[in-house]
Amino acid sequence: MGWIGVILLVGWGGCDRAVGAGGQDAGLNTNTNDAAATVDAAVDPDADDLVENVLGWHSGAEEHSGFVASGDVDPDLLDACSPWLMAVDGQETWWTFGTSAEELLPMYPNPDSWEGFGLGLISGHLSEPGVYGHMGMYDRELWVTGWELQVCATVERARHCVAPREDDFCQIPEPFHDTRRNHLARILPGPIGQSEHYELTVFYDEDVMDGQTRFLITLELPQLTDPGNTGWIPIGVNNLLALDIAEERLWFGYELIPYPNAHDGWVLRSTNTETEVLRISLSAENANGEPLHIWGDFPVNETIGYP
């Protein structure tokens, strides 16, 4: 199969920055090499009230703004997509102040809500042990002085929970080359059409002399029946009218590799923006069980109407 079966996880290797769906740099540091080395580092807040680059889950919701070290978070809460993340019994949850909540990833299926969470590196001034925050449920208080959201690492662990933001993009596995261009075409339904057809192409390696890789995703969404509805309409994979995912390789020849198995994920369709946008989290496997996951924000680049 080549490279796609070799690189296992995006975000845990070389995803240095979150790159926009149109190729723009979102300005978020997503490199987790240093973060991974921080996981097992002992944090001794009693020795100094300044803590730096602690890897963990930061979450925000009603009457909650908390941080839990990555190894201490309650996995059941994370699996359940709870924005009220807390530590397992015997470990600490810190009540946080500061601006870091502004960069938390929004929650699926309501990306317009202010609830969110993310895995990242946090720094700040930590209080003595005590009773802090709402209902006194937090073991310490952290005044945040720095926060680096690990976008792709968050998606790798909790892609069923988080929705992309403008310019977000992650692919698992990560490709060899980071040159990328996306194109989303919308095919208008005919006079008796009952669906809306979209064709997403993720071009890779366009600047590589000896080849190119393209991922082709074809979607059939139910036709929008209430144009007056505003916000985001969530559509799960089981409710898609059609889904086809394939890899097309032009390397000294032509090879088409379908991904027909283990389809999972969702599509969010925007109804209140001037430019139509799809926010997707879709995963699949090829015949060899090798995975592919595409997560991102994709504006429609082209609208096609056939007679």
ChimeraX attribute file (.defattr): number of C-alpha atoms within 10 A of each C-alpha:
attribute: neighborCount
match mode: 1-to-1
recipient: residues
	/A:1	9
	/A:2	6
	/A:3	11
	/A:4	16
	/A:5	13
	/A:6	12
	/A:7	15
	/A:8	17
	/A:9	17
	/A:10	23
	/A:11	26
	/A:12	21
	/A:13	17
	/A:14	16
	/A:15	24
	/A:16	17
	/A:17	19
	/A:18	24
	/A:19	22
	/A:20	22
	/A:21	24
	/A:22	18
	/A:23	15
	/A:24	11
	/A:25	13
	/A:26	16
	/A:27	12
	/A:28	16
	/A:29	18
	/A:30	27
	/A:31	24
	/A:32	25
	/A:33	14
	/A:34	12
	/A:35	20
	/A:36	14
	/A:37	11
	/A:38	18
	/A:39	17
	/A:40	12
	/A:41	11
	/A:42	8
	/A:43	14
	/A:44	10
	/A:45	15
	/A:46	11
	/A:47	8
	/A:48	11
	/A:49	13
	/A:50	17
	/A:51	18
	/A:52	16
	/A:53	18
	/A:54	25
	/A:55	29
	/A:56	23
	/A:57	27
	/A:58	33
	/A:59	25
	/A:60	25
	/A:61	17
	/A:62	10
	/A:63	10
	/A:64	20
	/A:65	26
	/A:66	27
	/A:67	32
	/A:68	24
	/A:69	23
	/A:70	20
	/A:71	15
	/A:72	17
	/A:73	22
	/A:74	16
	/A:75	15
	/A:76	11
	/A:77	15
	/A:78	18
	/A:79	12
	/A:80	12
	/A:81	19
	/A:82	18
	/A:83	24
	/A:84	20
	/A:85	27
	/A:86	27
	/A:87	22
	/A:88	16
	/A:89	10
	/A:90	7
	/A:91	14
	/A:92	19
	/A:93	27
	/A:94	25
	/A:95	25
	/A:96	26
	/A:97	16
	/A:98	14
	/A:99	12
	/A:100	19
	/A:101	22
	/A:102	11
	/A:103	16
	/A:104	23
	/A:105	28
	/A:106	23
	/A:107	22
	/A:108	23
	/A:109	19
	/A:110	17
	/A:111	19
	/A:112	13
	/A:113	11
	/A:114	17
	/A:115	22
	/A:116	28
	/A:117	31
	/A:118	28
	/A:119	29
	/A:120	27
	/A:121	26
	/A:122	23
	/A:123	18
	/A:124	21
	/A:125	16
	/A:126	20
	/A:127	19
	/A:128	12
	/A:129	14
	/A:130	11
	/A:131	14
	/A:132	18
	/A:133	18
	/A:134	12
	/A:135	9
	/A:136	11
	/A:137	16
	/A:138	23
	/A:139	17
	/A:140	22
	/A:141	23
	/A:142	24
	/A:143	17
	/A:144	20
	/A:145	16
	/A:146	14
	/A:147	23
	/A:148	22
	/A:149	27
	/A:150	28
	/A:151	28
	/A:152	31
	/A:153	23
	/A:154	20
	/A:155	26
	/A:156	19
	/A:157	13
	/A:158	18
	/A:159	23
	/A:160	19
	/A:161	22
	/A:162	23
	/A:163	28
	/A:164	25
	/A:165	19
	/A:166	16
	/A:167	19
	/A:168	26
	/A:169	26
	/A:170	26
	/A:171	21
	/A:172	20
	/A:173	22
	/A:174	23
	/A:175	21
	/A:176	12
	/A:177	12
	/A:178	14
	/A:179	14
	/A:180	19
	/A:181	16
	/A:182	19
	/A:183	17
	/A:184	20
	/A:185	17
	/A:186	19
	/A:187	17
	/A:188	16
	/A:189	16
	/A:190	12
	/A:191	7
	/A:192	6
	/A:193	11
	/A:194	15
	/A:195	19
	/A:196	17
	/A:197	20
	/A:198	22
	/A:199	17
	/A:200	20
	/A:201	18
	/A:202	17
	/A:203	17
	/A:204	21
	/A:205	18
	/A:206	16
	/A:207	12
	/A:208	11
	/A:209	8
	/A:210	10
	/A:211	15
	/A:212	17
	/A:213	20
	/A:214	20
	/A:215	20
	/A:216	20
	/A:217	19
	/A:218	17
	/A:219	21
	/A:220	19
	/A:221	20
	/A:222	16
	/A:223	13
	/A:224	14
	/A:225	8
	/A:226	8
	/A:227	8
	/A:228	9
	/A:229	12
	/A:230	11
	/A:231	15
	/A:232	21
	/A:233	15
	/A:234	17
	/A:235	17
	/A:236	15
	/A:237	19
	/A:238	12
	/A:239	13
	/A:240	15
	/A:241	15
	/A:242	14
	/A:243	16
	/A:244	16
	/A:245	22
	/A:246	20
	/A:247	19
	/A:248	16
	/A:249	17
	/A:250	13
	/A:251	12
	/A:252	9
	/A:253	7
	/A:254	10
	/A:255	12
	/A:256	13
	/A:257	14
	/A:258	17
	/A:259	23
	/A:260	14
	/A:261	17
	/A:262	12
	/A:263	18
	/A:264	15
	/A:265	19
	/A:266	23
	/A:267	25
	/A:268	23
	/A:269	18
	/A:270	19
	/A:271	19
	/A:272	14
	/A:273	10
	/A:274	7
	/A:275	10
	/A:276	14
	/A:277	20
	/A:278	21
	/A:279	24
	/A:280	23
	/A:281	28
	/A:282	23
	/A:283	22
	/A:284	21
	/A:285	19
	/A:286	18
	/A:287	11
	/A:288	10
	/A:289	12
	/A:290	16
	/A:291	18
	/A:292	23
	/A:293	22
	/A:294	20
	/A:295	26
	/A:296	22
	/A:297	22
	/A:298	24
	/A:299	19
	/A:300	17
	/A:301	15
	/A:302	12
	/A:303	11
	/A:304	12
	/A:305	9
	/A:306	7
	/A:307	7
